[in-house]
């Protein structure tokens, strides 16, 4: 078996036993990148020389017994909005052109301390604003299952890279489903933990009350292992939470007997593709056969989640992105007259249309006379949605739902109608609004051969419960490689 076909933990075991060297693992990743990257465009930055140098260092530390963890020597990719010292970090935006951080995000630091080898930065929707990885200033990323389709977003580059076996795992960020949705579209597993579980230090902010870093991998065992490493309290992040336990891998047991699973009726109404609906309900039936108690129920307030989310997220984005003005770093307009004109021209030229749209919406809802009518009302709606989930988790351990209304759309179709693109987040955004953990797991393919994902949501700090449910389903389904890995091409080539 080729090294990049292995899961991260499987490769880690081979490395720890000395069956393969770290250099061989890293070179295998770069060989796959060279084979498929021109087709996919998963990466915006690849650092082969630095990665090979790091591989030699990690190998020495492993030989000396200084690195013994499950992911030591494993090649990984990092989303382009997560800072890594010495690596360009642009949020796939022209306005951060040439920006090279002098510090590393805490989540990446923990992975480096565990012996992981960063091989590059992955493509994304500009400033994580989008659901298709088509708003990137670095060009679109294509879905490894079918290159005429999008990989989802905003962590589309990370998910495509994992699915195409260009890295053993990746980390992304999830503001409204940006890990879970592209994971579903690319047939991989993506986990968003409870808000505050992973430090946001070094994550370039989009919506500060919604953003959360999380792992993307081939299976839930990898995700739980990665989460165990990168989770933890960080005094550098004021929203970081100190938890009693960071043990997640003990939940990797094939036992869901007595697990109470709720299926919201509100998620299975008009707009949900028939094939997606059938695959998700079949996953529920399979868990039921394993002993889970499965019931449907009315969640309520679902129709208000999207407007509340886009008001809050855009308001926070307009504030967070005010710092990108051409003064200290990144892009600056070449011709301007005076300071204010420099601000105007730099931001007009540096930001893409989707980012500008959300900045304008955010500035509007925060403006005098509209704050109470929109932003304050959205915050109240967020509190009501939290109450609805609290009530649901009083009856159920896990909520099972679709990840997206459809499988991955064709390239170019979503951007024709931004509102329709926003509505595609209907099943994922509530977890971010109220800080819940969620995981997307593959549960089948449609008649076009595109992956379908099922989502498990848990109550706050109940990652182990959703990991347990995901693991049980995974034992039935297994992992399916995408066509670009098996044949070197996608279905439409």
C-alpha positions in Angstrom: 0.0 0.0 0.0 1.3 3.5 -0.9 2.0 5.6 2.2 -0.5 8.4 1.4 -3.3 5.8 1.2 -2.8 5.2 5.0 -4.7 7.2 7.6 -2.6 9.5 9.7 -2.6 7.2 12.7 -1.7 4.2 10.5 1.2 6.1 9.0 2.2 7.3 12.5 2.5 3.7 13.6 4.7 2.7 10.7 6.9 5.7 11.4 7.2 4.9 15.1 8.2 1.3 14.3 10.8 2.4 11.9 9.1 0.6 9.0 9.3 3.9 7.0 11.3 7.1 7.4 9.8 10.5 7.9 11.6 11.7 4.7 9.9 8.9 2.7 6.5 9.9 4.1 7.0 13.6 3.2 8.4 12.7 -0.2 5.3 10.5 -0.8 3.1 13.5 -0.1 5.0 15.7 -2.5 4.9 13.0 -5.2 1.1 13.0 -5.0 1.0 16.8 -5.0 3.1 16.9 -8.2 0.7 14.3 -9.7 -2.6 16.0 -9.0 -2.0 19.6 -7.9 -2.2 21.1 -11.4 -5.7 19.6 -11.7 -7.0 20.4 -8.2 -5.2 23.6 -7.0 -5.6 22.5 -3.3 -2.5 24.4 -2.2 -1.6 28.1 -2.3 1.9 27.5 -0.8 4.1 24.4 -0.9 7.4 24.4 1.0 9.3 21.2 -0.1 12.8 22.2 1.0 11.7 23.4 4.5 9.5 20.3 4.9 12.3 17.9 4.0 14.6 19.7 6.5 12.0 19.4 9.1 11.6 15.7 8.3 15.3 15.1 9.1 14.9 17.0 12.4 11.8 15.0 13.4 13.6 11.7 12.4 16.5 12.6 14.8 14.1 13.4 17.6 12.2 10.1 17.1 15.5 8.2 17.2 16.5 9.9 20.4 13.1 9.1 22.0 12.1 12.8 22.2 9.0 12.3 19.9 6.8 9.3 20.6 3.3 10.6 19.8 0.9 9.0 17.3 1.4 11.7 14.7 5.2 12.2 14.8 6.6 12.5 11.3 3.2 12.7 9.6 2.9 15.3 6.7 0.1 17.8 7.2 -1.5 20.8 5.5 -2.7 24.1 7.1 -5.5 26.3 5.9 -4.3 29.7 4.6 -6.0 31.7 7.4 -4.0 29.9 10.1 -0.6 31.5 10.7 2.7 29.5 10.5 5.9 31.4 11.1 7.9 31.8 7.9 5.1 30.6 5.6 3.0 33.1 3.6 -0.4 33.4 5.1 -2.8 35.4 2.9 -6.4 34.1 3.6 -6.3 33.6 -0.2 -6.8 37.3 -0.6 -4.9 39.9 -2.6 -5.0 42.3 0.4 -2.6 40.1 2.4 -0.3 39.6 -0.5 3.3 39.0 0.7 2.3 38.7 4.4 4.6 36.3 6.2 3.8 35.8 10.0 6.5 36.0 12.6 4.5 33.7 14.9 2.7 30.4 14.7 -0.9 29.6 15.6 -1.2 27.7 18.9 -3.0 24.8 17.2 -0.2 24.4 14.7 2.4 24.8 17.5 0.9 21.8 19.3 1.1 19.7 16.1 4.7 20.7 15.6 5.5 19.8 19.2 3.9 16.4 18.5 6.3 16.0 15.5 4.0 16.7 12.6 5.6 18.1 9.4 3.8 21.1 7.7 4.1 20.7 3.9 2.1 23.8 2.8 -0.9 26.1 3.1 -4.3 25.2 1.5 -6.6 27.2 -0.7 -9.8 28.7 0.7 -12.6 31.1 0.0 -11.2 34.6 0.5 -11.2 35.3 4.3 -13.3 32.2 4.7 -16.3 33.9 3.1 -17.9 31.4 0.8 -19.1 27.8 0.5 -17.3 26.7 -2.7 -13.6 27.8 -2.6 -14.4 29.9 -5.7 -14.0 33.3 -4.1 -10.2 32.7 -3.6 -7.8 35.2 -5.2 -5.6 32.2 -5.8 -8.0 30.5 -8.2 -10.6 27.9 -7.7 -10.0 24.5 -6.1 -11.6 21.5 -7.8 -13.4 18.5 -6.2 -11.2 15.3 -6.4 -14.3 13.2 -7.0 -15.3 15.2 -10.1 -13.2 18.2 -11.2 -16.2 20.0 -12.8 -17.6 20.3 -9.3 -16.6 22.5 -6.3 -15.0 21.0 -3.2 -17.2 23.1 -0.9 -15.8 25.8 1.4 -14.4 27.7 2.9 -11.9 24.9 3.9 -12.2 23.4 0.4 -8.4 23.3 -0.2 -7.8 21.4 3.0 -10.6 18.8 2.3 -9.6 18.4 -1.3 -6.0 17.8 -0.2 -7.0 15.1 2.3 -9.3 13.4 -0.2 -6.7 13.5 -3.0 -4.1 12.0 -0.6 -1.8 15.1 -0.9 -1.4 15.1 2.9 -2.2 12.7 5.8 -4.6 15.3 7.4 -5.2 19.0 7.4 -6.6 21.6 9.8 -9.2 24.1 8.8 -11.6 26.6 10.4 -15.3 26.4 10.8 -17.4 29.7 11.0 -20.7 28.4 9.6 -19.9 24.9 8.5 -16.6 25.5 6.7 -15.0 22.2 7.9 -18.1 20.0 7.8 -19.6 21.0 4.5 -16.5 20.6 2.3 -15.7 17.4 4.2 -19.1 16.1 3.1 -18.5 17.2 -0.5 -15.1 15.6 -0.7 -15.9 12.4 1.1 -13.7 12.9 4.2 -14.3 13.4 7.9 -14.3 16.9 9.5 -14.8 17.8 13.1 -15.8 21.2 14.6 -15.3 21.1 18.4 -17.2 23.1 21.0 -16.3 26.8 20.8 -13.3 27.6 22.9 -11.9 24.0 22.9 -9.1 24.9 20.5 -7.2 28.2 20.7 -8.0 30.8 18.1 -4.6 32.4 18.6 -3.0 32.7 15.1 -6.3 32.2 13.3 -7.0 35.3 11.2 -10.5 36.3 12.3 -13.7 36.4 10.2 -16.4 36.1 12.9 -14.7 36.0 16.3 -17.7 34.6 18.2 -18.2 31.8 15.5 -14.7 30.8 14.3 -13.3 27.5 15.5 -10.3 25.5 14.2 -10.8 21.8 13.7 -9.3 18.6 12.1 -10.0 17.2 8.6 -8.9 13.6 8.0 -9.8 10.3 6.4 -11.6 8.9 9.4 -12.9 9.7 12.9 -10.0 7.9 14.6 -7.6 10.4 13.0 -9.9 13.4 13.9 -10.2 12.3 17.6 -6.4 11.8 17.7 -5.7 15.2 16.2 -8.2 16.9 18.5 -6.6 15.4 21.5 -3.3 17.1 20.5 -4.5 20.5 19.5 -7.2 21.1 22.1 -6.4 22.9 25.3 -6.6 26.1 27.3 -4.5 29.0 25.9 -4.1 32.2 27.9 -3.3 34.0 24.7 -7.0 33.5 23.6 -9.5 35.2 25.9 -12.3 32.8 24.5 -10.3 29.7 25.2 -12.0 27.3 27.7 -10.3 25.3 30.4 -11.8 21.8 30.2 -11.6 19.0 32.8 -10.5 16.4 30.2 -9.1 16.3 26.7 -9.4 12.6 26.3 -11.3 12.0 23.0 -9.9 8.8 21.7 -11.5 6.7 24.4 -14.8 7.3 22.6 -13.6 5.3 19.6 -15.8 2.3 20.5 -18.3 0.5 18.3 -21.2 0.7 20.7 -24.3 2.9 20.4 -26.7 0.7 22.4 -29.1 3.0 24.2 -27.7 6.2 22.5 -30.6 8.6 22.0 -30.5 10.1 18.5 -32.9 12.9 17.4 -33.6 13.7 13.8 -35.1 17.2 13.3 -38.2 17.2 11.1 -37.4 20.8 10.2 -34.3 19.6 8.3 -36.2 17.2 6.0 -38.6 19.6 4.3 -38.5 21.2 0.8 -35.1 22.0 -0.6 -33.3 18.8 0.6 -32.2 16.6 -2.3 -33.9 13.2 -2.4 -30.7 11.2 -2.6 -29.1 13.1 0.2 -32.3 12.6 2.3 -32.3 8.9 1.7 -28.6 8.4 2.4 -28.9 10.3 5.7 -32.0 8.4 6.8 -30.3 5.1 5.9 -27.4 6.0 8.2 -29.9 6.6 11.0 -31.5 3.1 10.3 -28.1 1.5 10.4 -27.4 3.0 13.8 -30.8 2.0 15.0 -30.0 -1.6 14.0 -26.9 -1.3 16.2 -29.1 -0.5 19.2 -29.4 3.3 19.1 -32.8 4.8 19.9 -33.8 7.0 16.9 -36.7 9.4 16.9 -37.7 12.5 14.9 -38.7 15.7 16.6 -39.4 19.4 16.0 -36.4 21.6 16.6 -37.9 24.9 15.7 -36.4 28.3 14.7 -34.5 26.7 11.8 -35.7 29.4 9.3 -34.2 32.2 11.4 -30.7 30.6 11.7 -29.4 31.9 8.3 -30.5 35.5 8.7 -29.2 35.6 12.3 -25.9 34.1 11.3 -25.2 36.3 8.3 -26.1 39.5 10.2 -23.8 38.5 13.1 -21.0 37.1 11.0 -21.0 40.1 8.6 -21.0 42.5 11.5 -18.0 40.9 13.1 -16.3 40.6 9.7 -16.7 44.3 9.0 -15.0 45.1 12.3 -12.3 42.4 12.0 -11.3 43.3 8.5 -11.0 47.1 9.2 -7.4 46.5 10.1 -6.5 45.6 6.5 -5.9 49.0 5.1 -2.5 49.0 3.4 -0.7 50.7 6.3 1.2 48.0 8.1 1.3 44.9 6.0 0.0 43.2 2.9 -1.2 44.9 -0.3 -1.1 48.7 -0.9 -2.5 50.5 -3.9 0.3 51.8 -6.2 -1.3 55.1 -7.0 -3.2 57.2 -4.5 -3.6 60.8 -3.2 -3.5 61.2 0.5 -4.2 58.7 3.4 -7.9 58.3 2.9 -7.6 57.8 -0.8 -4.9 55.1 -0.1 -7.3 53.3 2.3 -10.1 53.5 -0.3 -8.1 52.3 -3.3 -6.2 49.6 -1.3 -9.4 48.0 0.1 -11.3 48.4 -3.2 -8.5 46.6 -5.1 -7.4 44.2 -2.4 -10.8 42.7 -1.4 -12.9 40.5 -3.7 -16.6 40.9 -4.3 -17.9 38.5 -1.7 -15.8 40.0 1.0 -16.9 43.5 0.0 -20.5 42.4 0.1 -20.2 41.1 3.6 -18.3 44.1 4.9 -21.0 46.4 3.5 -23.8 44.3 5.1 -21.9 44.3 8.4 -21.3 48.0 8.4 -25.0 48.6 7.6 -26.4 46.4 10.4 -24.0 48.1 12.9 -24.7 51.6 11.8 -26.7 54.1 13.8 -30.4 53.6 13.5 -30.1 50.0 12.3 -28.1 48.3 15.2 -31.3 47.6 17.2 -33.4 46.6 14.1 -30.9 44.1 12.8 -27.8 43.3 14.9 -29.4 43.3 18.3 -32.4 41.3 17.0 -30.0 38.7 15.6 -28.3 38.3 19.0 -31.7 37.7 20.6 -32.6 35.2 17.9 -29.2 33.4 18.6 -30.2 33.1 22.3 -33.6 31.6 21.3 -31.9 29.1 19.0 -29.6 28.1 21.9 -32.7 27.5 24.0 -34.2 25.3 21.3 -31.0 23.1 21.2 -30.9 23.0 25.0 -34.4 21.6 25.0 -33.5 19.1 22.3 -30.5 17.9 24.2 -32.7 17.4 27.2 -34.2 14.5 25.3 -31.4 13.3 23.0 -27.7 12.6 23.2 -27.0 13.3 19.5 -28.8 15.2 16.7 -28.4 13.5 13.3 -28.9 15.7 10.2 -27.8 16.3 6.6 -24.6 18.4 6.2 -25.9 20.2 3.1 -29.1 20.2 1.0 -27.3 18.8 -2.1 -24.0 17.2 -3.1 -21.3 19.4 -4.5 -22.6 21.8 -7.1 -20.9 22.4 -10.5 -18.3 25.1 -10.6 -19.7 28.5 -11.5 -23.3 27.7 -10.6 -23.4 28.8 -6.9 -21.8 32.2 -7.4 -24.6 33.2 -9.8 -27.0 33.5 -6.9 -25.3 34.5 -3.6 -28.5 34.0 -1.6 -28.8 30.5 -2.8 -25.2 29.9 -1.7 -26.0 31.3 1.7 -29.0 29.0 2.1 -26.7 26.0 1.5 -25.4 26.5 5.1 -28.8 25.9 6.6 -27.9 22.7 8.4 -24.4 23.7 9.7 -24.6 27.3 10.9 -26.6 26.7 14.1 -23.7 24.8 15.6 -21.6 27.9 15.2 -24.2 30.3 16.5 -24.6 28.4 19.8 -21.0 26.9 20.0 -21.9 23.2 19.6 -19.6 20.4 18.5 -20.3 18.8 15.1 -18.8 16.2 12.9 -19.4 15.3 9.2 -18.9 11.6 8.2 -19.3 10.1 4.7 -22.5 8.1 4.3 -22.7 7.3 0.6 -22.7 8.7 -2.9 -25.3 10.0 -5.3 -26.0 8.7 -8.8 -23.3 11.1 -10.1 -20.8 9.4 -7.8 -20.5 12.5 -5.6 -20.1 12.0 -1.8 -22.9 12.5 0.7 -22.1 13.4 4.3 -24.2 12.9 7.5 -23.7 15.3 10.4 -23.8 14.5 14.2 -24.3 17.4 16.6 -23.7 17.1 20.3 -24.3 19.3 23.3 -21.5 21.6 24.4 -18.4 19.7 25.5 -19.9 16.4 24.4 -17.4 15.7 21.6 -17.0 12.1 22.8 -20.7 11.4 22.2 -20.6 12.5 18.5 -17.2 10.7 18.1 -18.8 7.5 19.4 -21.8 7.8 16.9 -19.5 8.6 14.0 -17.2 5.7 14.8 -20.1 3.3 14.9 -21.3 4.4 11.5 -17.8 4.3 10.1 -17.5 0.6 11.0 -20.4 0.0 8.6 -19.4 2.3 5.8 -15.6 2.3 5.8 -13.6 4.8 3.8 -13.9 5.1 0.0 -11.0 6.6 -2.0 -11.8 9.2 -4.6 -11.3 8.5 -8.4 -8.3 10.9 -8.7 -6.5 8.6 -6.2 -7.5 5.3 -7.7 -7.0 6.3 -11.4 -5.1 9.5 -11.3 -8.0 11.3 -12.9 -11.5 12.4 -11.9 -14.7 11.0 -13.3 -15.1 13.7 -15.9 -11.6 13.5 -17.3 
